[in-house]
């Protein structure tokens, strides 16, 4: 057993300012196995991979490759130790040929031996059964082939450990199968593959072992056949299934709900498959599902954040057209985006300016909010939401994650929405703020605001939502209410429900 | 009180570089030759009492640059890139200005206004052309405006059939040099008016907030309902208006349009003024006032060099040396090193005072 051990990580710890990203994590990869690294967002998967590839230095722990303790201080170190990574986004050069991409930057020869490269590339591609010609320009190949070329490059560099970070997320079924047969082929050759994905089915199709991380800690390492899908979901989300059954949520939800506020039929966007959805006045509902299940894409379609392709939308029974965010805002919808940094904060602007932004846009170009007015708004919400900031003129970028999120909440609350969509409002923020945000959601509902709440933490959603829409692989697979609102039921639905909105 | 102080500091930190630059130029000139600053009153050819002196020629000479720098600041902030066609566009606007004046039977107030409005319309059309390439087709600003940069002066050539026509009128000379009875050059007044107009636009619209939001985080701006395409386009249209103003000043100064030389290479100085003004050329937060000071820094540098009898062929080389120093000082790397250094000094001071206290 021990001889087979290719890569061993022990006691890995990594601390970022204010967060313990990894705590005492072990990971073992054996020769000739495909090992899935699983965990919800923020579990520490990407941090672990970045440590392994030399992007981040680790604070504690040891890495051994084939029994030798090694130090990985840079991506170059990782490569020298036979660890190669292929990322979700192709990091090769699309305007070079396949052969050039496979050999670029690998030797310091002054002259490029074009012919040699092409010959060798063809040999490697052939032996790996990759359907690509060495002379073809990489950008003209399909994404799957590009990914395979990246893998071929890694294989030819004598890699022992191959890390595939979400390689399948932009591939279609046929391409995925091609990739899988390549992975199996490499397994035969004794390469150890670390496979990171959000698609549960794929794990069971191709992997031998699963390591689950949660909140920066190791949950455990399992053989695939020992861990049924439902249990995997449970482990990723944080409760043992038996425990959950005993702990069925008996808490009474007393949301008063009124008339239907928002109603969508067959709504679809460039990123979301058609779905039906409605929400009542003062109702709190949630979209749940693992990452990549389409929950964010669906609510983005409601807000008009992506290109809306079709469907009818009614607000208070009246048909409306929502194709871009401003339409949604004018109809009383607010949307707190999932990625706070990318889609939420305007980092260099002050807390005050960030708070008034959405209201200012709604007021229109020629009705600027005066300085004194905006200061009053900022002060009001800094106090009401208990935002910790040096002053209202502090750039929002220098606030902690939780306080940034509160500023963004303030931004939407200031527009007095009738329907507020909160996509992962509690991600990456401390427990105290999480509770504050949950309380705020319930208070909003009392004030007759409808809220859609999305969170990777099911407990949180169970605590706040009176209805849960469950998604898997971009389809709505169930809707849970009343006594069905418990962790066990949610996980069962995520793991094995039937798709309701077929293509 | 505390808040006010902070606000002042934040304001000043962006203007630090241009203010320090202008202060250094002042100090340098004081030691070099104090008479550099002397301002006299003389009677000019038209019989007006006018102010003269190096300082006057600095603020007068920088007028076109200052106006263009203001517009360039907005484009830079919204699009994260620069318009390199402003010189060529000004030649077109100036040619239109002259063409309209030339084709009207007599030059009076009405025809000058008409000519100016026509040049504004043309400049806006070319601005929208650049703007739509950038905002709609998402072409990098420098590439998009390269087109007009290349062909602009040819278009200006066609407008007046290749000639360099002159226009003579008291109104034109009043626009380009002095209004009778006012000793301050008119271009200086125009800069003040344009600056006030910018201030008013920022006061009565939400342009400043929206432009900064688009420049800092376009994706978030879009999700907050901002029409990012419109904001970018608008910045180019406003720059177009600035181009028309600068073109009309340039034409009126000489009373003729030379499509080859009018505001030649001004685009580079305008971009420089924006940079010296402490504005991030990658877009985002901006200060119009910084760019205006930046324009004056550039002009003062030029005039200082001329006053030192540096030959006009050498001026550019010396200018480049000073500018590279300014830009390096203003770079984020130096800034963060400097603030770290200051932090160390501060903590050492605190340590020392704590030790002193412990001893006592």
HADDOCK unambig.tbl for C-alpha pairs under 7 A between the chains (distance, minus, plus):
assign (segid A and resid 305 and name CA) (segid B and resid 223 and name CA) 6.32 0.50 0.50
assign (segid A and resid 325 and name CA) (segid B and resid 223 and name CA) 5.81 0.50 0.50
assign (segid A and resid 325 and name CA) (segid B and resid 224 and name CA) 6.67 0.50 0.50
assign (segid A and resid 325 and name CA) (segid B and resid 225 and name CA) 4.82 0.50 0.50
assign (segid A and resid 326 and name CA) (segid B and resid 225 and name CA) 4.14 0.50 0.50
assign (segid A and resid 342 and name CA) (segid B and resid 219 and name CA) 6.79 0.50 0.50
assign (segid A and resid 342 and name CA) (segid B and resid 220 and name CA) 6.55 0.50 0.50
assign (segid A and resid 343 and name CA) (segid B and resid 219 and name CA) 5.45 0.50 0.50
assign (segid A and resid 343 and name CA) (segid B and resid 220 and name CA) 3.95 0.50 0.50
assign (segid A and resid 343 and name CA) (segid B and resid 223 and name CA) 6.90 0.50 0.50
assign (segid A and resid 344 and name CA) (segid B and resid 220 and name CA) 5.00 0.50 0.50
assign (segid A and resid 345 and name CA) (segid B and resid 220 and name CA) 6.69 0.50 0.50
assign (segid A and resid 346 and name CA) (segid B and resid 213 and name CA) 6.08 0.50 0.50
assign (segid A and resid 346 and name CA) (segid B and resid 216 and name CA) 6.16 0.50 0.50
assign (segid A and resid 346 and name CA) (segid B and resid 217 and name CA) 5.71 0.50 0.50
assign (segid A and resid 358 and name CA) (segid B and resid 224 and name CA) 5.44 0.50 0.50
assign (segid A and resid 361 and name CA) (segid B and resid 225 and name CA) 6.43 0.50 0.50
assign (segid A and resid 361 and name CA) (segid B and resid 226 and name CA) 6.30 0.50 0.50
assign (segid A and resid 365 and name CA) (segid B and resid 205 and name CA) 5.47 0.50 0.50
assign (segid A and resid 365 and name CA) (segid B and resid 206 and name CA) 5.36 0.50 0.50
assign (segid A and resid 365 and name CA) (segid B and resid 207 and name CA) 6.97 0.50 0.50
assign (segid A and resid 366 and name CA) (segid B and resid 204 and name CA) 6.29 0.50 0.50
assign (segid A and resid 366 and name CA) (segid B and resid 205 and name CA) 4.49 0.50 0.50
assign (segid A and resid 366 and name CA) (segid B and resid 206 and name CA) 6.57 0.50 0.50
assign (segid A and resid 367 and name CA) (segid B and resid 204 and name CA) 6.93 0.50 0.50
assign (segid A and resid 367 and name CA) (segid B and resid 205 and name CA) 6.02 0.50 0.50
assign (segid A and resid 367 and name CA) (segid B and resid 206 and name CA) 6.98 0.50 0.50
assign (segid A and resid 368 and name CA) (segid B and resid 204 and name CA) 6.21 0.50 0.50
assign (segid A and resid 368 and name CA) (segid B and resid 205 and name CA) 5.16 0.50 0.50
assign (segid A and resid 368 and name CA) (segid B and resid 206 and name CA) 4.79 0.50 0.50
